[in-house]
Amino acid sequence: MWIDDFALYWNYATIKIIDIRKKHQNGGEKLASYRLPTSGFLYSTKGSAQIYLDGMNVDVKPFSVLHAGKGTRLDIHLTTDEFTYYLILYKAVVSFPWSWRNDRVILREEASAFHRIYQLKPDYPLAMFDLVHQIYEEWQCSSQLQKFHVKALFHLFVHQILRQLQEQAGHTDKPDIVELVISHIHTHYQEPLTLDSLAQHFGYSAKNLSRIFKKQTGNSLIDYVIQVRIQKAKELLLYTEASIQDIAEKIGYTDRLYFTRIFKKLTGTSPGHFRQRGAREIDTENHPYRSRGLSIVMTGARRYSNDDYENRYRYDGEEDSSMYSRKVPMVATLLFCFALVLSACTTSSTTTSTTGVGQAVQQTDAVEHNNLTRKVLTIKGEIEIPAEPKRIIVDLYLGSFIALNVKPIGTPELNLKNPYFAAALAGVENIGEYENISLEKMLELQPDLIVTGNEAAYEQYKKIAPTVVVPFGELKNVHEEISFVGSLLGKEKEAAAWLAEYDQRIASAREKVAKVVPADATFSIMQDWGKNTGVFGDNFGRGGQAVYSALGYKPPAAVAKEVMEQQSVEVSGEVLPTFSGDYIILTSDERTMADLQADPIWGTLDAVTNNRVYIWKKDKSWYFDPIATLSQTEELADWLVTTQKK
């Protein structure tokens, strides 16, 4: 086939881009004939025309590709009021192996490869448009590096043309859209990818593309993007020494904490621990992309939007009481058996109730051990811990320890930056990043108790000290977390007192906000991610716990289910208005209100035009421990009252 022959010449050609032009012509203009100075491609984007190439008539509609060789006379006769097109002029020099130089057929066809006139109507024109437009934009820059990139993009452009010509000449079926989307994801996974941007790229509606993709693969499109990114992250963790932050950015996440949570959700372990176990080979059978017939269904894959991330509670505000409607899972019930600890000081059996869930749990008979230790029942079985631990290392639940006036000896670095109780952390040692805890530092500190949310680290931690595991998400709200830590430390009275004050202050904040903000007002919790925006639910920080759980407001109805189920949704500018409520709580280290008002998309939002946006930096908004939640609730309540009075 002639396409195969052409591919041969392109493989052995040295290409020089001569010029790239964008032309717009109106129907009233007189168009002179133009003789191509080199070989070139014409790509139309708007309007229609009859184009004559050395007298050969070609009917050109939007998104058509024409090729012609050097010296071809080009005449354009508009059939619409206007016509817009790109012209890419190039020169090709072929260097075949010396042994081919006597093959006259090859030499004769060489001229044809770069001079033949042919036309293509792309199967997916918008994808081709994006590529041509990028080539044109980069050509306008003076940087030699960008000029070099233009050459690389041009080769991709030619490959797309030859491939589609081959498919069309062979009367093959139109390329499967799911295959094309999958290929695009694997090529562009490090870029901001949303359902809307992918749908627009391939000329589909978001709803239709989502339905087709889910039907063929069994995965939602965005879940598939996440799976590809995490697989790439695994490879980088195993085969490079890149930092966690660099890897997060490489696969498309600017937020390291967000990346770590998603990675842990899908793999069951943090990136740091995955790397430490690095001798294990990547399980290629679970790789989310396989060649046709695809077989990309991951029936066992765990979604990052599962209930483990749901940490919500509903404060009713009636008689200063808290009501929790979610049923406690088996693991949580088991964890709260911890409050039923076998104490050396107790021999009686009583009945207690897990705070906020209304489910009674029977306390087991105490067993005499000694006056220095006691046994607690955890998800890892019965564990013996000090009766009064003095040297505690804690990662996820530090805020609850501080609330009960218990200072640990070590905690991850991010906790030490928590502005809500920084003064209480003097002397607390840094044991590393959440995803890369230093076991050496933990050993050096000689703890007598470790409390962690990282179940995957249990086998390592228990060799250092007795370890209590409470997986992230098992404690559903402030009441459960404070009560749990109080039981663990033997500080039930202190926990009850702290919660009583918490409830009173939350009720006060709700009351004053209710006077100025309608109950049906909608709120959006967002973070600026550059080109795209993160939208968060009630258990992902950024003020979600304060707004949705403590103050009791809701996201916009059209997206509430999606936001609350997924907890974190990345949205493009095109759909930002759909996710924007009457009020916006925005995390951004750079943007100001003036920036938002000047932005062509943000500036149209009702919350922006009416000055109902609260902007704070991530060093304050990221935290969601009980102390942070209380402080954020009061801070946002004060802002809402002040805003409404203006």
C-alpha positions in Angstrom: 0.0 0.0 0.0 1.3 3.5 -0.9 0.8 4.6 2.7 3.4 2.0 3.9 5.8 3.2 1.3 5.3 6.8 2.4 6.0 5.8 6.0 9.3 4.4 4.8 10.4 7.7 3.4 9.2 9.7 6.4 11.3 7.3 8.6 14.4 8.1 6.6 13.7 11.8 6.1 15.3 14.8 7.8 12.6 17.4 8.2 12.9 21.1 8.4 9.9 23.3 9.2 10.0 26.3 6.8 7.0 28.2 8.0 3.6 27.9 9.8 0.9 30.3 9.0 -2.7 30.9 10.0 -4.9 32.6 7.3 -8.4 34.1 7.5 -10.1 35.1 4.3 -13.4 36.8 3.7 -15.7 36.2 0.8 -15.2 39.7 -0.7 -11.4 39.4 -0.9 -9.6 38.8 -4.2 -7.5 35.8 -3.8 -4.4 35.5 -6.0 -2.9 32.2 -7.0 -0.1 31.0 -4.8 2.6 28.6 -5.7 3.9 26.5 -2.8 7.6 27.2 -2.1 8.0 23.8 -0.4 5.9 20.8 0.3 3.1 21.6 2.7 -0.1 20.7 4.6 -3.3 22.9 4.6 -5.6 22.3 7.5 -9.0 24.1 7.4 -10.8 25.0 10.6 -13.7 27.3 9.6 -15.8 27.8 6.5 -15.7 25.9 3.2 -13.9 26.4 -0.1 -13.2 24.9 -3.5 -9.4 24.6 -3.6 -7.6 23.9 -6.9 -4.2 22.3 -6.7 -2.6 22.5 -10.1 -6.1 22.5 -11.5 -7.4 19.5 -9.5 -10.6 20.5 -7.7 -10.9 19.6 -4.0 -14.0 20.4 -2.0 -12.8 21.5 1.5 -15.0 21.5 4.6 -14.0 22.5 8.1 -11.3 20.2 9.6 -10.0 18.9 6.3 -6.3 18.2 5.7 -4.7 18.7 2.2 -1.1 17.8 1.2 0.7 19.1 -1.9 4.3 19.3 -3.0 6.7 22.1 -3.9 5.6 24.2 -6.9 2.0 23.2 -6.7 -0.3 26.1 -7.7 -2.9 26.8 -5.0 -6.2 28.6 -5.8 -8.8 29.1 -3.2 -12.5 29.9 -4.1 -14.6 30.5 -1.0 -18.1 28.9 -0.9 -18.9 30.5 2.4 -18.5 34.1 3.8 -15.2 33.3 5.4 -12.5 30.6 5.4 -9.8 30.0 8.0 -6.9 27.6 7.6 -3.4 26.7 8.7 -0.6 26.2 6.3 2.5 24.2 7.4 5.4 24.3 5.0 8.2 21.8 5.3 11.3 20.5 3.5 12.3 16.8 3.6 15.7 15.4 2.7 15.9 11.6 2.6 19.0 9.6 3.5 18.6 6.0 2.6 21.2 3.3 3.4 23.9 3.3 0.7 22.9 -0.2 -0.5 19.5 1.1 -1.6 21.0 3.7 -3.9 20.7 1.6 -7.0 17.0 0.9 -6.4 15.3 3.2 -8.9 11.8 2.4 -7.6 12.7 3.7 -4.2 14.3 6.8 -5.7 11.3 7.4 -7.9 8.8 7.0 -5.1 10.8 9.3 -2.9 9.7 12.3 -5.0 6.1 11.1 -4.8 6.1 10.8 -1.0 6.6 14.5 -0.5 4.9 15.8 -3.6 1.8 13.8 -3.9 -1.6 15.6 -3.5 -3.9 13.9 -1.1 -6.8 14.8 1.3 -7.9 13.5 4.7 -11.0 14.1 6.7 -9.9 13.2 10.3 -12.0 10.8 12.3 -11.7 12.9 15.4 -11.2 16.5 14.1 -11.0 18.3 17.4 -8.1 16.2 18.5 -6.3 17.1 15.3 -7.2 20.7 15.8 -5.6 20.8 19.2 -2.4 19.4 17.8 -2.2 21.8 14.8 -3.1 24.8 17.0 -0.3 23.8 19.4 2.2 23.5 16.6 1.2 27.0 15.4 1.4 28.6 18.8 4.8 27.2 19.6 6.1 28.3 16.2 5.3 31.9 17.1 7.9 31.7 20.0 11.5 32.5 19.4 13.0 29.9 21.7 15.0 27.3 19.9 13.8 24.7 22.3 10.2 25.4 21.4 11.1 25.3 17.7 12.6 21.8 18.4 9.3 20.8 20.0 7.5 22.0 16.9 9.4 19.4 14.9 8.5 16.7 17.3 4.8 17.7 17.2 4.9 17.8 13.4 6.1 14.2 13.3 3.1 13.3 15.5 0.8 15.2 13.1 2.2 13.3 10.1 1.8 10.0 11.9 -1.8 10.8 12.7 -2.5 11.6 9.0 -0.8 8.5 7.6 -2.4 6.2 10.2 -5.9 7.5 9.4 -5.3 7.4 5.7 -4.3 3.8 6.0 -7.4 2.9 8.0 -9.7 4.7 5.6 -8.0 3.2 2.5 -8.3 -0.2 4.0 -12.0 0.4 4.8 -11.4 -0.4 8.4 -13.9 0.6 11.1 -13.6 4.0 12.6 -11.1 3.7 15.5 -12.9 2.8 18.7 -13.4 5.9 20.8 -12.5 4.1 24.1 -9.2 2.9 22.6 -8.4 6.5 21.5 -9.3 7.9 25.0 -7.2 5.2 26.7 -4.3 6.0 24.4 -4.7 9.7 25.1 -4.8 9.1 28.9 -1.6 7.1 28.8 0.1 9.9 26.8 -1.2 12.8 28.8 -1.8 11.4 32.3 0.4 14.0 33.8 -1.7 16.9 32.5 -5.0 18.1 34.0 -7.6 15.6 32.7 -11.3 15.9 33.5 -14.3 14.2 32.0 -15.3 17.5 30.4 -11.9 18.2 28.9 -11.6 14.7 27.4 -15.2 14.9 26.0 -14.4 18.2 24.4 -11.1 16.9 23.0 -12.9 14.0 21.2 -16.0 15.8 20.2 -18.4 14.0 22.5 -20.8 15.1 25.2 -19.4 14.3 28.7 -22.5 12.2 29.5 -22.2 10.1 26.3 -18.4 9.6 26.6 -18.8 8.6 30.3 -21.5 6.1 29.4 -19.5 4.5 26.6 -16.3 4.3 28.6 -18.0 2.7 31.6 -19.9 0.2 29.4 -16.7 -1.1 27.7 -14.3 -1.0 30.6 -16.3 -1.3 33.8 -14.6 1.8 35.2 -15.6 5.4 35.2 -13.3 7.5 33.1 -11.8 9.5 35.9 -11.3 6.4 38.0 -9.3 5.0 35.1 -7.2 8.2 34.9 -6.4 7.8 38.6 -5.5 4.1 38.2 -3.1 5.0 35.4 -1.5 7.7 37.4 -1.0 5.4 40.5 0.5 2.7 38.3 3.0 5.3 36.9 3.7 6.4 40.5 4.5 2.8 41.5 7.0 2.6 38.7 8.7 5.8 39.7 8.8 4.8 43.3 10.4 1.5 42.5 12.8 2.5 39.8 13.8 6.1 40.7 14.9 8.0 43.8 12.6 10.9 43.0 11.0 12.6 46.0 7.3 12.0 46.8 6.5 15.6 45.8 8.3 15.2 42.4 6.5 12.0 41.7 3.1 13.6 42.6 3.8 16.5 40.2 5.0 14.1 37.5 1.8 12.2 37.4 -0.4 15.2 37.5 -1.0 16.1 41.2 0.3 19.4 42.6 -1.0 18.5 46.1 1.3 15.9 47.7 -1.1 15.1 50.5 -3.9 14.5 48.0 -1.7 12.2 46.0 -0.6 10.3 49.2 -4.2 9.7 50.2 -5.3 8.4 46.8 -2.2 6.2 46.5 -2.9 4.7 49.9 -6.5 4.2 49.1 -5.8 2.2 45.9 -2.8 0.3 47.2 -3.4 -0.1 50.9 -0.1 1.6 51.8 1.6 5.0 51.6 4.1 5.8 48.8 6.9 5.7 51.3 6.2 2.3 52.6 5.5 1.0 49.0 9.0 2.2 48.1 10.5 0.5 51.2 9.0 -2.8 50.1 10.5 -2.0 46.7 12.1 -5.4 46.0 8.7 -6.6 45.0 8.0 -6.4 41.3 5.2 -4.4 39.9 2.1 -6.6 39.3 1.8 -6.2 35.6 -1.4 -8.2 35.5 -3.1 -5.4 37.4 -1.7 -2.7 35.0 -4.7 -0.7 33.9 -3.8 -0.7 30.2 -3.4 -3.7 27.9 -3.3 -3.9 24.2 -6.5 -4.8 22.4 -8.7 -6.4 23.5 -8.0 -4.0 26.3 -9.1 -6.1 29.3 -8.8 -3.1 31.5 -11.7 -3.9 33.8 -10.4 -3.8 37.4 -13.1 -5.4 39.3 -11.0 -5.5 42.5 -9.7 -2.0 42.3 -10.5 0.2 45.3 -11.9 3.6 44.5 -10.6 6.6 46.2 -14.1 7.7 46.9 -15.1 4.7 49.0 -16.6 5.1 52.5 -13.2 5.1 54.1 -12.9 8.7 53.2 -16.3 9.6 54.6 -15.8 11.1 58.0 -19.0 13.1 58.4 -21.2 13.9 61.3 -24.4 15.9 61.6 -24.7 18.4 64.5 -28.4 19.0 65.2 -27.8 21.8 67.7 -30.8 20.8 69.8 -30.2 21.0 73.5 -26.5 21.0 72.8 -26.6 17.3 71.7 -25.0 15.7 68.7 -26.8 13.2 66.5 -25.1 10.8 64.2 -27.1 9.0 61.6 -24.4 6.7 60.1 -24.2 3.1 61.2 -20.8 2.1 62.7 -19.1 -0.6 60.6 -17.8 -3.8 62.2 -14.3 -2.5 62.4 -15.4 0.6 64.2 -17.3 -1.4 66.7 -14.3 -3.6 67.3 -12.2 -0.5 67.8 -14.5 0.9 70.4 -14.2 -2.3 72.3 -11.0 -0.6 73.3 -13.0 1.5 75.6 -13.9 -1.8 77.2 -10.3 -2.4 78.0 -9.3 -5.1 80.4 -7.9 -3.0 83.2 -5.8 -4.1 86.1 -7.6 -1.7 88.3 -11.1 -2.8 87.4 -13.0 -6.0 88.0 -16.6 -4.9 87.4 -18.5 -5.2 84.1 -20.5 -2.3 82.9 -22.3 -1.3 79.7 -21.2 1.8 77.8 -22.3 3.4 74.6 -20.0 4.6 71.8 -20.4 8.3 71.6 -22.4 9.6 68.8 -23.5 6.3 67.3 -26.1 5.2 69.8 -24.9 1.5 69.8 -24.4 -0.2 73.2 -21.2 -2.2 73.7 -20.7 -4.6 76.5 -17.5 -4.1 78.5 -15.6 -7.4 79.1 -14.7 -8.6 82.5 -11.4 -7.2 83.7 -8.6 -9.6 84.1 -5.9 -9.0 86.7 -2.5 -8.5 85.0 -0.4 -6.0 86.9 -0.6 -2.3 87.8 1.6 -1.2 85.0 -0.2 -2.4 81.9 -3.6 -3.2 80.5 -5.0 -5.0 77.5 -7.0 -3.4 74.7 -8.9 -5.0 71.9 -8.0 -3.6 68.4 -8.4 -4.6 64.8 -5.1 -6.5 65.3 -6.4 -8.4 68.3 -5.7 -8.0 71.9 -2.7 -5.7 72.6 -1.0 -5.0 75.9 -0.2 -1.3 76.5 1.1 0.7 79.4 -1.6 1.7 81.9 -0.3 5.3 81.8 1.8 5.7 78.6 4.4 8.5 78.9 6.2 8.3 75.6 3.7 8.2 72.8 4.3 8.5 69.1 1.1 9.4 67.1 0.6 10.3 63.5 -3.0 10.8 62.3 -4.8 11.8 65.5 -2.4 14.3 67.1 -5.1 16.9 67.5 -7.1 14.8 69.9 -4.1 14.1 72.0 -3.3 17.8 72.3 -7.0 18.5 73.1 -6.7 16.2 76.1 -3.4 17.8 77.2 -1.2 14.9 76.2 1.9 15.8 74.4 3.5 13.0 72.3 7.2 12.6 71.9 7.1 12.3 68.1 4.8 13.0 65.2 5.2 13.5 61.4 6.5 16.7 60.0 3.2 18.0 58.7 1.6 17.8 62.1 4.4 20.0 63.5 3.3 22.8 61.1 -0.3 22.8 62.3 -1.0 26.4 63.2 -3.9 25.6 65.5 -1.8 24.2 68.3 1.8 25.0 67.4 2.5 26.4 70.9 1.7 23.0 72.4 4.2 21.1 70.3 7.4 22.5 71.8 9.9 19.7 72.1 7.9 17.2 70.0 10.3 15.4 67.6 9.9 15.1 63.8 9.7 11.5 62.7 9.5 12.2 59.0 6.8 12.7 56.4 3.6 10.8 56.6 4.5 8.7 53.6 8.1 8.2 54.6 8.3 7.8 58.4 11.8 7.2 59.8 11.9 4.0 61.7 15.4 4.9 63.0 14.0 8.0 64.6 11.2 6.1 66.2 13.6 3.6 67.6 15.8 6.5 68.9 12.8 8.0 70.8 12.1 4.8 72.6 8.3 5.1 72.7 6.1 3.0 75.0 3.0 3.4 72.8 2.4 4.1 69.1 -0.9 5.2 67.7 -1.3 5.2 64.0 -3.8 5.4 61.1 -1.4 3.5 58.8 -2.4 -0.2 59.0 0.3 -1.2 56.5 3.0 0.0 58.9 1.8 -2.2 61.8 4.2 -5.0 61.4 7.1 -2.6 61.5 5.8 -0.4 64.3 4.9 -3.2 66.7 8.6 -4.2 66.7 9.4 -0.8 68.2 6.6 -0.5 70.8 3.0 -1.6 71.4 1.0 -0.3 68.5 -2.7 0.6 68.2 -4.0 0.9 64.7 -7.0 3.0 63.9 -7.4 3.2 60.1 -8.3 6.5 58.5 -12.1 6.9 58.3 -13.0 4.5 61.1 -13.6 7.4 63.5 -16.4 9.2 61.8 -16.4 12.6 63.6 -15.0 14.7 66.3 -17.0 13.0 69.0 -15.9 9.5 68.1 -12.2 10.6 67.8 -12.0 12.5 71.1 -13.9 9.7 72.9 -11.7 7.1 71.5 -8.5 8.8 72.5 -10.0 9.6 75.9 -10.6 5.8 76.4 -7.2 4.9 75.2 -5.5 7.3 77.7 -7.8 6.7 80.6 -9.0 10.3 80.2 -12.7 9.8 79.7 -13.7 12.7 82.0 -11.4 15.1 80.2 -12.8 13.9 76.8 -16.4 14.5 77.9 -15.5 18.0 79.2 -13.7 18.9 76.0 -16.7 17.7 73.9 -19.2 19.6 76.0 -17.3 22.9 75.3 -16.9 21.9 71.7 -20.6 21.4 71.3 -21.4 24.7 73.0 -19.0 26.7 70.8 -20.2 25.0 67.6 -23.8 25.7 68.6 -23.0 29.3 69.2 -21.3 29.6 65.8 -24.2 28.0 64.0 -26.7 30.3 65.8 -25.0 33.5 64.8 -24.5 32.3 61.2 -28.1 31.3 60.9 -29.1 34.9 61.6 -27.4 36.2 58.5 -27.1 33.2 56.0 -30.2 31.4 54.8 -30.4 27.7 55.7 -30.7 26.8 52.0 -27.6 28.8 50.9 -25.1 26.6 49.2 -21.3 26.4 49.9 -18.4 25.2 47.8 -15.1 24.1 49.3 -12.4 24.6 46.7 -8.6 24.7 46.1 -6.8 26.5 43.3 -4.9 23.9 41.2 -3.8 26.2 38.4 -5.6 25.3 35.2 -8.2 23.3 37.1 -9.9 23.5 40.5 -10.3 20.9 43.3 -13.7 20.7 44.9 -14.0 18.9 48.2 -16.5 17.2 50.4 -17.0 17.1 54.2 -13.9 15.0 55.0 -11.0 16.3 53.0 -10.0 19.4 55.0 -10.0 22.9 53.3 -12.9 23.8 55.6 -15.2 21.0 54.6 -15.7 19.7 58.1 -16.4 23.2 59.4 -18.8 24.2 56.7 -20.7 21.0 56.0 -20.5 19.1 59.3 -20.3 21.8 61.9 -22.3 24.6 60.3 -24.6 22.2 58.5 -24.6 23.8 55.0 -24.6 21.8 51.7 -22.9 22.0 48.3 -25.0 22.9 45.2 -27.7 20.3 44.7 -26.7 19.4 41.2 -23.2 18.2 42.3 -23.8 17.4 46.0 -23.9 13.6 45.6 -20.8 13.6 43.4 -18.8 15.8 45.8 -19.8 14.0 49.0 -19.2 10.5 47.5 -15.9 11.3 45.9 -14.8 13.8 48.5 -12.3 15.4 46.0 -13.3 16.2 42.4 -11.0 18.0 39.9 -13.0 20.3 37.6 -12.1 22.4 34.6 -13.0 26.0 34.0 -15.9 25.0 31.7 -17.9 23.4 34.5 -16.7 25.5 37.4 -20.0 27.4 37.5 -21.9 24.2 38.0 -19.8 23.4 41.1 -19.9 26.9 42.5 -22.3 27.7 45.4 -23.6 30.9 46.8 -20.5 31.0 49.0 -17.0 29.7 48.1 -14.3 28.8 50.6 -11.1 28.8 48.5 -7.7 27.6 49.3 -5.0 29.4 47.4 -1.5 30.6 48.2 -1.4 33.0 45.3 -4.8 34.3 44.1 -6.5 37.3 45.5 -10.1 38.5 45.3 -9.0 41.0 42.6 -7.5 38.1 40.6 -10.7 36.2 40.7 -12.8 39.3 39.7 -10.5 39.8 36.7 -10.6 36.2 35.6 -12.9 35.5 32.6 -14.5 32.5 34.3 -14.2 33.2 38.0 -15.3 36.7 37.5 -18.7 35.5 36.3 -19.5 33.5 39.4 -22.2 34.8 41.7 -20.0 34.3 44.8 -17.3 36.4 43.2 -19.4 39.2 41.9 -21.1 39.5 45.3 -17.9 39.3 47.4 -18.8 36.0 49.0 -15.5 34.2 48.7 -13.2 33.4 51.6 -9.6 32.9 50.5 -7.1 31.3 52.9 -3.8 29.6 52.5 -3.3 25.8 52.6 -1.2 26.0 55.8 -4.4 26.8 57.6 -7.1 25.1 55.5 -5.5 21.6 55.1 -5.9 20.5 58.7 -9.1 18.9 60.0 -8.4 17.5 63.4 -10.9 18.5 66.2 -9.0 21.6 67.3 -8.6 22.8 63.7 -12.3 22.1 62.9 -13.4 24.1 65.9 -11.1 27.0 65.1 -12.1 27.0 61.4 -15.8 26.9 62.2 -15.5 30.0 64.4 -13.2 31.8 61.9 -15.6 31.2 59.0 -18.6 32.1 61.2 -17.0 35.4 62.0 -16.3 36.1 58.3 -19.9 35.2 57.3 -21.4 37.6 59.9 -19.0 40.4 58.9 -19.6 39.9 55.2 -23.4 40.0 55.5 -23.2 43.2 57.6 -21.3 45.1 54.8 
